[in-house]
Amino acid sequence: MSTPTLVPERAQRPPLAAHHRSWTGRAAAALATPGGAVYVLVVALLVATILANPNFGDPGVIIRFLGRTAPIAIAAIGQYYVIVSGEFDLSMGAIVATQVVMAGNLIGQDESRILPVTLLMLAVGVLVGVVNGLATTLLGVPSFIVTLGMMLALGGLVDYLTGGAATGNPADSFREVGRGGIQDVPVVDVIPYPLLLLAGLGALASWSMRRPFGRSLVAAGDNAEAARVSGSSLWWLKTRAFVISSLSATVAGIILVGYAGVHPSVGQGYEFTAITAVVLGGVLLGGGRGWVLSAAAGAVALELLFVLLTALGIESTWRDTVQGLIIIAAVAVAGRAWSLGRRPGRRTPSSPDHPPTPGTTTGDN
């Protein structure tokens, strides 16, 4: 009598489906998260702004608005890296002012200085980020204190060098980065260079958050001790986040020279605006939750809100009040929403029967 062939148990199991929901279901689930809700908010604010000011509905006007929003969106992307790791960077505005003053005084009208001075500006950005990161991680000083001290130090240096007044005037070819664009484009007429920079940096940021660096950064913000035990070098991980934040402020400063001029007040309050944009984008203060592109979307939503308030005739002096209320509300809502997804007994994106939807809990998007 023949012996029956034994089929391994694994071979008898049916293959698991990649997802238990359709792409529309996954999209709806993503939009229901704090990081996804900001895109709905952007659309709602855009519609409201167009209703309040029909001229804003012109494609050319919208594309120019996005170009003006690019510097703060880039700064928000940089701030995201620090916040998602569980830290803060309050030195961004001072870095912007420092870079603007450097460009105005070191480049002047000599176009041959543009490349070396730009490289120097990037080097200064890296240096500030390294100092912030190492002081936070190796010296154990809270990042809030470290970057606050850096903000005061750079701000005092800029005031000393300029006397608090506008100085210098970089060559027009350098300023073209911030105020120029691709001309004669159908429908929109022009595509601003800052918007192209934002698109490129946004794509790079999204890619980096899908890499081991990005995933480790999110893990460090969620549970630093667990990330340390897993072998992640926290001091190097977080220092790189601070460097990225400082470099994003440097790029924002280069853009702002184009249309905001050279003045030590340029970039003032940028750190708080960037933080507001990040939390409005659903990123959890304290780290571990949030999407990098949602931070940029938060900047667009914030600027749209200010345009809407202007269209409704509300004085600009309410701007700081609105930002403060947004921070309080967004932090409360995001914290509550993310915590609901982590309650015991609920299906989590990492459970065996519920494969993770990319970007729903990390910075993948």
C-alpha positions as CSV (number, residue, x, y, z in Angstrom):
1,M,0.0,0.0,0.0
2,S,1.4,3.4,-1.0
3,T,2.2,5.9,1.7
4,P,0.2,9.2,1.3
5,T,2.3,12.2,0.5
6,L,2.4,14.6,3.4
7,V,1.8,18.2,2.3
8,P,3.4,20.8,4.5
9,E,0.9,22.8,6.5
10,R,2.3,26.1,5.0
11,A,1.6,24.9,1.5
12,Q,-2.0,24.2,2.4
13,R,-2.6,27.7,3.5
14,P,-4.2,30.1,1.0
15,P,-2.1,33.1,0.1
16,L,-2.9,36.2,2.2
17,A,-4.4,39.1,0.4
18,A,-2.2,42.2,0.2
19,H,-4.9,44.4,1.7
20,H,-8.3,43.6,3.1
21,R,-9.8,46.8,1.7
22,S,-10.0,48.4,-1.7
23,W,-7.8,51.4,-2.6
24,T,-10.8,53.7,-2.0
25,G,-11.2,52.2,1.5
26,R,-7.6,52.7,2.2
27,A,-7.7,56.3,0.9
28,A,-10.7,57.0,3.1
29,A,-8.9,55.5,6.1
30,A,-5.9,57.7,5.4
31,L,-8.0,60.9,5.1
32,A,-9.6,60.0,8.5
33,T,-6.2,60.3,10.2
34,P,-4.9,63.8,11.4
35,G,-2.3,63.7,8.6
36,G,-4.9,63.0,5.9
37,A,-7.5,65.5,7.2
38,V,-5.3,68.4,6.5
39,Y,-5.7,67.8,2.7
40,V,-9.5,68.0,3.2
41,L,-8.9,71.3,5.1
42,V,-6.8,72.7,2.3
43,V,-9.6,72.0,-0.2
44,A,-12.2,73.5,2.1
45,L,-10.2,76.6,2.7
46,L,-9.4,77.0,-1.0
47,V,-13.2,76.9,-1.8
48,A,-14.0,79.3,1.0
49,T,-11.3,81.7,-0.2
50,I,-12.5,81.7,-3.8
51,L,-16.1,82.3,-2.6
52,A,-14.8,85.3,-0.5
53,N,-12.6,86.5,-3.3
54,P,-13.5,85.1,-6.8
55,N,-10.2,86.5,-8.3
56,F,-8.3,84.0,-6.2
57,G,-9.8,81.2,-8.3
58,D,-7.7,82.2,-11.3
59,P,-5.0,79.4,-11.9
60,G,-2.3,82.0,-12.2
61,V,-3.2,83.5,-8.9
62,I,-3.2,80.2,-7.2
63,I,0.2,79.1,-8.6
64,R,1.7,82.4,-7.5
65,F,0.2,81.9,-4.0
66,L,1.8,78.5,-3.8
67,G,5.1,80.1,-4.9
68,R,4.9,82.6,-2.0
69,T,4.0,79.7,0.4
70,A,7.0,77.6,-0.7
71,P,9.5,79.1,1.9
72,I,7.3,78.3,4.9
73,A,6.3,74.9,3.5
74,I,10.0,74.0,3.1
75,A,10.7,75.2,6.6
76,A,7.8,73.1,7.8
77,I,9.2,70.0,6.1
78,G,12.5,70.6,8.0
79,Q,10.8,71.2,11.3
80,Y,8.9,67.9,10.7
81,Y,12.1,65.9,11.0
82,V,12.9,67.4,14.4
83,I,9.4,67.2,15.8
84,V,8.7,63.6,14.6
85,S,11.9,62.6,16.4
86,G,10.5,64.1,19.7
87,E,12.4,67.4,19.7
88,F,11.9,71.1,18.8
89,D,13.8,73.6,16.7
90,L,13.2,77.2,17.7
91,S,16.2,78.6,15.8
92,M,14.7,78.5,12.3
93,G,13.7,82.1,12.2
94,A,17.2,83.3,13.3
95,I,18.8,81.0,10.8
96,V,16.7,82.5,8.0
97,A,17.7,86.1,9.1
98,T,21.4,85.1,9.3
99,Q,21.4,83.6,5.8
100,V,19.5,86.6,4.4
101,V,22.1,89.0,5.9
102,M,25.0,86.9,4.7
103,A,23.7,86.9,1.2
104,G,23.1,90.6,1.2
105,N,26.5,91.5,2.6
106,L,28.8,88.9,1.1
107,I,27.5,88.6,-2.5
108,G,26.8,92.2,-3.3
109,Q,26.7,92.9,-7.0
110,D,29.6,90.5,-7.7
111,E,28.0,87.5,-9.5
112,S,31.2,85.5,-9.2
113,R,30.6,85.3,-5.4
114,I,27.2,83.7,-5.7
115,L,28.4,80.0,-5.7
116,P,31.0,80.3,-2.9
117,V,28.7,82.3,-0.7
118,T,25.8,79.9,-1.3
119,L,28.1,77.0,-0.3
120,L,29.1,79.0,2.8
121,M,25.5,79.6,3.7
122,L,24.8,75.8,3.4
123,A,27.9,75.1,5.5
124,V,26.6,77.5,8.2
125,G,23.3,75.8,8.2
126,V,25.0,72.4,8.7
127,L,27.1,73.8,11.5
128,V,24.1,75.2,13.3
129,G,22.3,71.9,12.9
130,V,25.2,69.9,14.2
131,V,25.6,72.2,17.3
132,N,21.9,72.0,18.0
133,G,21.9,68.2,17.6
134,L,25.0,67.4,19.6
135,A,24.0,69.8,22.5
136,T,20.6,68.1,22.7
137,T,21.8,64.5,22.4
138,L,25.3,64.2,23.8
139,L,25.0,67.0,26.4
140,G,21.5,66.1,27.4
141,V,20.2,69.7,27.2
142,P,16.5,69.9,26.2
143,S,16.2,70.9,22.5
144,F,13.7,73.6,23.5
145,I,16.5,75.3,25.5
146,V,19.3,74.6,23.1
147,T,17.5,76.0,20.0
148,L,16.1,78.9,22.1
149,G,19.6,79.8,23.0
150,M,20.7,79.5,19.4
151,M,17.9,81.7,18.3
152,L,19.0,84.4,20.8
153,A,22.6,84.1,19.9
154,L,22.1,84.3,16.1
155,G,19.5,87.1,16.5
156,G,21.9,89.1,18.7
157,L,24.8,88.6,16.2
158,V,22.6,89.7,13.2
159,D,21.5,92.8,15.1
160,Y,25.1,93.7,16.0
161,L,26.3,93.3,12.5
162,T,23.4,95.2,10.8
163,G,22.4,97.7,13.5
164,G,18.9,96.4,13.1
165,A,18.6,98.0,9.6
166,A,18.6,96.6,6.1
167,T,22.1,96.2,4.7
168,G,23.5,94.9,1.4
169,N,21.8,94.0,-1.8
170,P,22.7,90.8,-3.6
171,A,22.9,90.5,-7.3
172,D,19.7,90.2,-9.2
173,S,20.7,86.8,-10.6
174,F,20.8,85.4,-7.0
175,R,17.5,87.0,-6.1
176,E,16.0,85.4,-9.2
177,V,15.8,82.1,-7.3
178,G,13.1,83.6,-5.1
179,R,11.2,85.8,-7.5
180,G,11.7,84.2,-10.9
181,G,10.1,81.3,-12.6
182,I,9.4,79.5,-15.9
183,Q,7.6,81.9,-18.1
184,D,4.9,81.6,-20.8
185,V,3.4,78.4,-19.3
186,P,-0.2,77.7,-20.6
187,V,-3.1,78.3,-18.2
188,V,-0.9,79.4,-15.2
189,D,1.4,81.8,-17.2
190,V,4.4,81.1,-14.9
191,I,5.7,78.4,-12.6
192,P,7.7,80.0,-9.8
193,Y,11.1,78.6,-9.0
194,P,10.3,78.4,-5.3
195,L,7.4,76.0,-6.1
196,L,9.7,73.8,-8.1
197,L,12.1,73.8,-5.2
198,L,9.3,72.8,-2.9
199,A,8.2,70.0,-5.2
200,G,11.7,68.6,-5.5
201,L,12.4,68.8,-1.7
202,G,9.0,67.4,-0.9
203,A,9.7,64.3,-3.1
204,L,13.1,63.9,-1.5
205,A,11.6,64.2,2.0
206,S,9.0,61.6,1.1
207,W,11.6,59.2,-0.2
208,S,13.9,59.7,2.8
209,M,11.0,58.9,5.3
210,R,10.6,55.6,3.5
211,R,14.2,54.7,4.0
212,P,15.7,53.2,7.2
213,F,16.7,56.7,8.4
214,G,13.1,57.9,8.3
215,R,11.6,54.9,9.9
216,S,14.2,54.9,12.6
217,L,13.5,58.6,13.2
218,V,9.8,58.0,13.7
219,A,10.6,55.0,16.0
220,A,12.9,57.2,18.1
221,G,10.1,59.8,18.5
222,D,7.6,57.1,19.4
223,N,9.9,55.3,21.9
224,A,13.5,56.4,22.3
225,E,14.5,53.6,24.6
226,A,13.1,50.9,22.3
227,A,14.9,52.5,19.4
228,R,18.1,52.6,21.3
229,V,17.8,48.9,22.3
230,S,17.1,48.0,18.6
231,G,20.5,49.4,17.8
232,S,19.7,52.9,16.5
233,S,22.3,55.5,17.2
234,L,20.1,58.2,18.6
235,W,22.7,61.0,18.8
236,W,23.5,60.6,15.1
237,L,19.9,60.1,14.1
238,K,18.6,63.2,15.8
239,T,21.6,65.3,14.9
240,R,20.9,64.6,11.2
241,A,17.3,65.7,11.8
242,F,18.5,69.1,13.2
243,V,20.9,69.5,10.3
244,I,18.0,68.9,7.8
245,S,15.9,71.5,9.8
246,S,18.7,74.1,9.6
247,L,19.3,73.4,5.9
248,S,15.6,73.8,5.2
249,A,15.7,77.2,6.9
250,T,18.7,78.1,4.8
251,V,16.8,77.3,1.6
252,A,13.9,79.3,2.8
253,G,16.3,82.2,3.5
254,I,17.7,82.0,-0.1
255,I,14.2,82.2,-1.5
256,L,13.1,85.0,0.8
257,V,16.0,87.2,-0.4
258,G,14.3,87.2,-3.8
259,Y,11.2,89.1,-2.8
260,A,11.4,90.0,0.9
261,G,14.7,91.9,0.6
262,V,17.6,92.0,2.9
263,H,16.6,92.9,6.5
264,P,17.3,91.3,9.9
265,S,13.6,91.1,10.5
266,V,13.1,88.7,7.5
267,G,12.3,85.3,9.0
268,Q,11.1,86.7,12.3
269,G,8.6,84.2,13.8
270,Y,9.3,81.6,11.2
271,E,10.0,78.9,13.8
272,F,6.5,79.3,15.3
273,T,4.8,79.5,11.9
274,A,6.6,76.2,10.9
275,I,5.6,74.5,14.1
276,T,2.0,75.6,13.6
277,A,2.1,74.2,10.1
278,V,3.5,70.9,11.3
279,V,0.9,70.4,14.0
280,L,-1.9,71.6,11.7
281,G,-0.6,68.8,9.4
282,G,-1.5,66.3,12.1
283,V,2.1,65.6,13.3
284,L,2.1,64.7,16.9
285,L,4.1,66.9,19.2
286,G,6.4,64.6,21.2
287,G,7.1,62.5,18.1
288,G,6.4,59.2,16.6
289,R,3.3,60.0,14.5
290,G,2.8,62.1,11.3
291,W,3.5,62.4,7.6
292,V,6.1,64.6,6.1
293,L,4.1,65.9,3.2
294,S,1.2,66.7,5.6
295,A,3.5,69.2,7.3
296,A,3.9,71.0,3.9
297,A,0.1,70.8,3.4
298,G,-0.3,72.3,6.9
299,A,1.7,75.3,5.7
300,V,-0.5,75.7,2.6
301,A,-3.6,75.4,4.9
302,L,-2.3,78.0,7.3
303,E,-1.4,80.5,4.5
304,L,-4.8,79.9,2.9
305,L,-6.5,80.7,6.2
306,F,-4.6,84.0,6.5
307,V,-5.7,84.9,2.9
308,L,-9.3,84.1,3.8
309,L,-9.2,86.2,6.9
310,T,-7.8,89.1,4.8
311,A,-10.5,88.6,2.2
312,L,-13.1,88.7,5.0
313,G,-11.7,92.0,6.2
314,I,-10.2,90.7,9.4
315,E,-7.2,92.7,10.5
316,S,-3.8,91.1,10.2
317,T,-3.1,91.9,13.9
318,W,-5.2,88.8,14.7
319,R,-2.7,86.6,12.9
320,D,-0.7,85.6,16.0
321,T,-3.9,84.9,18.0
322,V,-5.1,82.6,15.2
323,Q,-1.8,80.8,15.2
324,G,-1.9,80.3,18.9
325,L,-5.4,78.9,18.8
326,I,-4.5,76.6,15.9
327,I,-1.6,75.1,17.8
328,I,-3.7,74.4,20.9
329,A,-6.6,72.9,18.8
330,A,-4.4,70.9,16.4
331,V,-2.3,69.4,19.2
332,A,-5.4,68.4,21.1
333,V,-7.2,66.9,18.1
334,A,-4.1,65.1,16.7
335,G,-3.1,63.7,20.1
336,R,-6.6,62.4,20.7
337,A,-6.9,60.9,17.2
338,W,-3.5,59.2,17.3
339,S,-4.1,57.8,20.8
340,L,-7.4,56.3,19.7
341,G,-5.5,54.3,17.1
342,R,-3.2,52.9,19.8
343,R,-5.8,51.7,22.3
344,P,-5.4,48.0,23.4
345,G,-7.9,45.7,21.7
346,R,-8.1,47.8,18.5
347,R,-6.6,46.5,15.3
348,T,-3.4,48.2,14.7
349,P,-1.7,48.7,11.3
350,S,1.0,46.2,12.3
351,S,-1.3,43.3,13.3
352,P,-1.0,40.1,11.2
353,D,-4.5,40.4,9.7
354,H,-4.3,44.1,9.0
355,P,-1.2,44.9,7.0
356,P,0.0,48.5,7.4
357,T,-1.3,51.1,5.0
358,P,1.7,53.2,3.9
359,G,1.8,56.5,5.7
360,T,-1.0,55.9,8.2
361,T,1.3,56.0,11.2
362,T,4.7,56.9,9.9
363,G,6.2,59.6,7.7
364,D,5.9,57.5,4.5
365,N,3.8,60.1,2.7
